[in-house]
């Protein structure tokens, strides 16, 4: 019973860490993923999926924050995001740059479904590499 309880808490902690780490708040969800997998290797798939889900939802929070910003003058770096469109969000997992990409994509009013799918693909690839390395 205790092992189930601690593994359940570990997964919730990973989800929360992943969600918050993908917003403008600082955080290192990769370290939490590694810790969960070291303590509970049997949770590989749930940890991978919950970490990816939390991180993608956090990225979408940043996307919607950007959507709410007033569209005033255009910035040079935002034009690069416009040029590449939603596929630029494959890099949303990058520290600092990823948050800016998500906010810029929202500010540019990119298609939310496309943004979600590209963001999910990039974050899943990153978490898969981290989890496989454990």
N, C-alpha and C positions, 0 to 999 in steps of 0.2 A: 504494500500500500504506500509506503513512504517513497519508494523509487518512482512509482507512477506520479505521485504528488510533486516530487522535485523535477521530474522530466516535464510535467505539465507547466510548472512555473518557469522552467528554462525556456520552453517554447513561447510562452507569453512574453517573457523578458526579451527574447530575440525579436519577436514581432514588434514590440514597442520600441526597442532600440533601432530596428530597421526603419520603422516609420519616422521616428524623430530624426534619425540620421540623414534622411533624404530631404528634410525641410531645411530651412536656413539655420536651424539649430545645429551646433557641432555634435558630432558623435562618430563612433567607430563600430558599426554593426558587424563588420567582418571579424573583429576580435570576439564578439559575443557568439557569432556563428561557430568559430573555431572552438571556443570554450564549451559550447553546448555539445558539439560533436565529439570532443575529447571525453566529456563526462558521460555522454549517452550516444555512442556510435550507432545504436539501433534506430536512432531518430533521424537518420540521414535525409530521407525524403520529406518527412514533415518539416524538419528544420529548413531544408532548401526551399520548400514551397512557402512556408510562413515568412521566412526572411525576404524572399522575392516579393511576396504579396505586400508585406509591410513597407518595403522600400519603394515599390511602385506606387502605393497609395500616398506615401509621403511626397514622391515626385509629383503626383497629380495635385496634391495640396499646393505645392509651389506653382504648378501650372495655373490653377484657379486663382491664386494670388496675383499672378501676372495678368490674368484676364481682367481682374478688377482694377488694375492700374489705369489711370487716364492715358490715352494715346496723344502725347504731345509731339515733341520733335523726335525724329528718327536717329538712332545711334548707329555708328559704323558696324559694330559687332553684332547688333541685332539684325542688320541686313544680311550678314553671313548666315544666320539662322533662317531667315526668310529664303535665302538662296537654296539651302539644302532641305528646308522643310522639315517635316516630321522625322525623316531618317536621321537627322542630327541628334535626336533624342536617344539613339543607340549609345551615345556617350554620356547619358544622364547620370551614370554611375560614378563619373570622375569627381573627385573631391573639389569643392568650390565651383569649378566650371560647370558641373552637372546641375547644381542649383540654379545658376545663371541661365543655363540652357532651358530648363523647365519654365522659369519665370518669363524668359524671352518668348518661348513658344506660346505661352498663354497670352502675353501682351500682343503678339502678332495674330492672335485668334486662329491658330492652326486648328485643324480638325481634331477635336478631343479624342475621338476613337482612334485615329491614326497615331496621335501622340501617346495614348495609353499603350497601344500595341508595340510601338518601337521602344518605348521606355521599358516595358515588360521584357522584351527580347534582350535588350542590353543588360538589364539588371539580373535576369536569369542567367545569362552567360557568365557574368562576373561572379555571382554566388556559386554557380556550378564549379568554376575553376577554383575558388577558395575552398569549397567543401571537398572537392576531389583531392586537393593537396593535403587535407588532413588525413 
